[in-house]
Amino acid sequence: MTEGQLRGGMSEHGDSDNLQRFPAVSGIVAPLLVVAVVVVLGLLEPDYDHRTQMMRVLGGVGGVGGVGGVGGVRGAFFNAGIALTGLLLIIFAAGFDRGIDAGSKAGPILIMLADIGLISSGIFHCNPGCTNVLKSPTVSGRVHILAAFLSGFSLAVSPLVVFPRMSRSEQWKTFAWLTLGMGILANIPGLVFWATFLSTRIPQWEGVIQRLGLIVPLAWIEVTAIRLLRQSVLGTAETRGE
């Protein structure tokens, strides 16, 4: 290989590492953003209880169907924060796919589907007070539940689907077992939430169950994005001979 080809390959590798940084940073910011939005707006809203109330109650009036909980600027801010989170996670999923050795794209695609569901659930609100959509169905409420199910299911299952691809990658195989463990944990709250939401309901713990179902996969995305960023930084350093 000539010196020019070597430099060209190093430059191409460096550009690839730099392209991974933006998706990695997006994946780091997205979970922190959604947690901050929920926590801060929940604290600002009088009588809002994170233990018993659904996060979507903070979404307010103004979406398709005109139903929800918190209205005005706070409701609009919540919806904007959820939509931005979904967009950041789509960017992360695309970069994550490029950052692992070739394999099934099902995992990154599931993350993207989850984000589409997340954005859709911000447009279509749940029933007033997020009451059981089977007992008091509305068009917006039905679409919201379908979007929320798509988001929650896809996000929880994605680590399990990514695991085989990670386990075959030299750079990611040590991270694969953490992914598998978090994938298993991520699905437990979801199973409890949907089983109770569509049947008996447990209103005194619904908020906690919903949040656990979101926090675990978001935590996985957070640590995965940090790993992706570290991989990009190390790759650039090696390219420069540092």
C-alpha positions as CSV (number, residue, x, y, z in Angstrom):
1,M,0.0,0.0,0.0
2,T,1.3,3.4,-1.0
3,E,1.7,6.3,1.5
4,G,-1.1,8.1,-0.2
5,Q,-3.5,5.1,0.0
6,L,-2.5,4.7,3.7
7,R,-3.3,8.4,4.4
8,G,-6.5,8.1,2.5
9,G,-7.6,5.1,4.5
10,M,-6.7,6.8,7.7
11,S,-8.6,9.9,6.7
12,E,-11.6,7.8,5.8
13,H,-11.5,6.0,9.1
14,G,-11.2,9.3,11.0
15,D,-14.2,10.7,9.1
16,S,-16.2,7.6,10.0
17,D,-15.3,8.0,13.7
18,N,-16.3,11.6,13.6
19,L,-19.6,10.7,12.0
20,Q,-20.3,8.4,14.9
21,R,-19.8,11.1,17.5
22,F,-23.0,13.0,16.7
23,P,-25.3,9.9,17.0
24,A,-23.4,8.9,20.2
25,V,-23.9,12.3,21.8
26,S,-27.6,12.2,20.7
27,G,-28.0,8.9,22.5
28,I,-26.4,10.3,25.6
29,V,-28.6,13.5,25.6
30,A,-31.9,11.8,24.8
31,P,-32.5,9.8,28.0
32,L,-31.3,12.7,30.2
33,L,-33.6,15.1,28.3
34,V,-36.8,13.0,28.8
35,V,-36.0,12.3,32.5
36,A,-35.4,16.1,33.0
37,V,-38.6,17.0,31.3
38,V,-40.7,14.6,33.3
39,V,-39.1,15.4,36.6
40,V,-39.1,19.2,36.2
41,L,-42.7,19.5,34.8
42,G,-44.0,17.0,37.4
43,L,-42.5,19.2,40.2
44,L,-44.0,22.3,38.7
45,E,-47.5,20.9,38.3
46,P,-49.6,21.1,41.6
47,D,-50.8,17.8,43.0
48,Y,-49.0,15.8,40.3
49,D,-47.9,12.4,41.7
50,H,-45.1,10.5,39.9
51,R,-46.1,7.3,41.9
52,T,-49.7,7.2,40.7
53,Q,-50.0,9.3,37.5
54,M,-49.0,8.5,34.0
55,M,-46.3,10.6,32.3
56,R,-48.6,11.4,29.5
57,V,-50.9,13.4,31.8
58,L,-48.2,16.1,31.6
59,G,-48.8,16.3,27.8
60,G,-51.7,18.6,28.1
61,V,-54.4,19.7,25.7
62,G,-53.7,20.8,22.1
63,G,-52.7,17.6,20.3
64,V,-55.0,15.6,18.0
65,G,-58.3,15.1,19.7
66,G,-57.7,17.9,22.1
67,V,-57.6,15.8,25.3
68,G,-55.0,15.3,28.0
69,G,-54.0,16.7,31.4
70,V,-51.7,19.7,31.7
71,G,-52.4,22.5,29.3
72,G,-50.7,25.7,28.2
73,V,-47.0,26.2,27.9
74,R,-46.1,23.3,30.2
75,G,-48.1,20.8,28.2
76,A,-46.6,22.1,24.9
77,F,-43.1,21.9,26.4
78,F,-43.6,18.3,27.4
79,N,-44.8,17.3,24.0
80,A,-41.9,19.2,22.4
81,G,-39.4,17.4,24.7
82,I,-40.9,14.0,23.9
83,A,-40.7,14.7,20.2
84,L,-37.1,15.9,20.4
85,T,-36.2,12.8,22.5
86,G,-37.6,10.6,19.7
87,L,-35.7,12.5,17.0
88,L,-32.4,12.2,19.0
89,L,-32.9,8.5,19.5
90,I,-33.5,7.9,15.8
91,I,-30.2,9.6,15.1
92,F,-28.6,7.5,17.7
93,A,-30.0,4.3,16.2
94,A,-28.6,5.1,12.8
95,G,-25.1,5.7,14.3
96,F,-25.3,2.7,16.5
97,D,-26.0,0.5,13.5
98,R,-22.8,1.8,11.8
99,G,-20.8,1.4,15.0
100,I,-21.2,-2.4,15.3
101,D,-19.8,-5.1,13.0
102,A,-22.2,-6.1,10.2
103,G,-25.2,-8.2,11.3
104,S,-28.9,-8.0,11.6
105,K,-30.4,-4.5,11.5
106,A,-33.4,-5.6,13.5
107,G,-32.2,-4.0,16.8
108,P,-31.5,-0.5,15.4
109,I,-34.7,-0.7,13.5
110,L,-36.7,-1.5,16.6
111,I,-35.1,1.5,18.3
112,M,-36.3,3.7,15.4
113,L,-39.8,2.2,15.6
114,A,-39.8,3.0,19.3
115,D,-38.9,6.5,18.6
116,I,-41.6,6.9,16.0
117,G,-44.1,5.6,18.6
118,L,-42.7,8.0,21.1
119,I,-43.2,11.0,18.8
120,S,-46.7,9.8,17.8
121,S,-47.7,9.4,21.4
122,G,-46.9,13.1,21.9
123,I,-49.2,14.1,19.1
124,F,-52.1,11.8,20.0
125,H,-53.0,12.2,23.7
126,C,-54.5,9.7,26.1
127,N,-58.0,9.9,27.5
128,P,-58.6,12.7,30.0
129,G,-56.8,11.6,33.1
130,C,-55.4,8.7,31.0
131,T,-58.4,6.5,32.0
132,N,-58.8,3.0,30.6
133,V,-59.2,3.3,26.8
134,L,-61.2,0.1,26.7
135,K,-63.9,1.5,29.0
136,S,-64.0,5.0,27.6
137,P,-62.6,4.8,24.0
138,T,-61.7,7.9,22.0
139,V,-59.9,8.1,18.7
140,S,-56.9,10.0,20.2
141,G,-56.8,7.6,23.2
142,R,-56.7,4.5,21.0
143,V,-54.0,5.9,18.7
144,H,-52.0,7.0,21.8
145,I,-52.2,3.6,23.4
146,L,-51.1,1.9,20.1
147,A,-48.2,4.4,19.8
148,A,-47.2,3.9,23.4
149,F,-47.3,0.1,23.1
150,L,-45.2,0.3,19.9
151,S,-42.7,2.6,21.7
152,G,-42.5,0.6,24.9
153,F,-42.4,-2.8,23.3
154,S,-39.8,-2.0,20.7
155,L,-37.6,-0.2,23.1
156,A,-37.7,-3.0,25.7
157,V,-37.1,-5.8,23.1
158,S,-34.3,-4.0,21.2
159,P,-31.5,-5.0,23.6
160,L,-32.5,-8.6,23.3
161,V,-32.4,-8.4,19.5
162,V,-29.1,-6.6,19.5
163,F,-27.4,-9.1,21.8
164,P,-26.5,-11.7,19.2
165,R,-25.0,-9.1,16.9
166,M,-23.0,-7.6,19.8
167,S,-21.8,-11.0,21.0
168,R,-20.2,-11.7,17.6
169,S,-18.4,-8.3,17.5
170,E,-14.8,-8.1,18.8
171,Q,-15.4,-4.5,20.0
172,W,-18.8,-5.1,21.6
173,K,-18.8,-8.7,22.8
174,T,-17.8,-7.8,26.4
175,F,-20.7,-5.4,26.5
176,A,-23.2,-7.9,25.1
177,W,-23.9,-9.6,28.4
178,L,-24.8,-6.3,30.0
179,T,-27.1,-5.7,27.1
180,L,-28.8,-9.1,27.6
181,G,-29.3,-8.5,31.3
182,M,-30.8,-5.1,30.8
183,G,-33.0,-6.4,28.1
184,I,-34.5,-9.0,30.4
185,L,-35.0,-6.4,33.1
186,A,-36.6,-3.9,30.7
187,N,-39.4,-6.3,29.8
188,I,-40.6,-7.1,33.3
189,P,-42.2,-3.7,34.1
190,G,-43.7,-3.7,30.6
191,L,-45.4,-7.0,31.1
192,V,-46.8,-6.0,34.4
193,F,-47.9,-2.6,33.1
194,W,-49.8,-3.8,30.0
195,A,-51.3,-6.8,31.8
196,T,-52.8,-4.5,34.5
197,F,-53.5,-1.5,32.2
198,L,-55.8,-3.5,29.9
199,S,-57.5,-5.4,32.8
200,T,-57.7,-4.6,36.5
201,R,-55.4,-1.6,36.7
202,I,-53.3,-0.7,39.8
203,P,-53.8,3.0,40.0
204,Q,-51.7,3.4,43.2
205,W,-48.6,2.1,41.4
206,E,-49.2,2.8,37.7
207,G,-46.8,5.7,37.5
208,V,-44.0,3.8,39.1
209,I,-44.5,0.7,36.8
210,Q,-44.6,2.9,33.7
211,R,-41.4,4.8,34.7
212,L,-39.5,1.5,35.4
213,G,-40.5,0.2,32.0
214,L,-38.9,3.4,30.4
215,I,-35.9,3.9,32.7
216,V,-34.3,0.5,32.2
217,P,-34.1,0.7,28.3
218,L,-33.2,4.3,28.5
219,A,-30.4,3.4,30.9
220,W,-29.2,0.8,28.3
221,I,-29.2,3.4,25.6
222,E,-27.3,5.8,27.8
223,V,-24.5,3.4,28.6
224,T,-24.4,2.1,25.0
225,A,-24.2,5.7,23.6
226,I,-21.3,6.4,26.0
227,R,-19.6,3.2,24.8
228,L,-20.2,4.3,21.2
229,L,-18.7,7.7,21.9
230,R,-15.6,6.2,23.6
231,Q,-15.1,3.8,20.6
232,S,-15.3,6.8,18.3
233,V,-12.8,8.8,20.3
234,L,-10.4,5.9,20.6
235,G,-10.6,5.2,16.9
236,T,-9.8,8.8,16.1
237,A,-6.8,8.7,18.5
238,E,-5.5,5.5,16.9
239,T,-5.8,7.1,13.4
240,R,-3.7,10.0,14.5
241,G,-1.2,7.7,16.0
242,E,-1.8,9.0,19.6
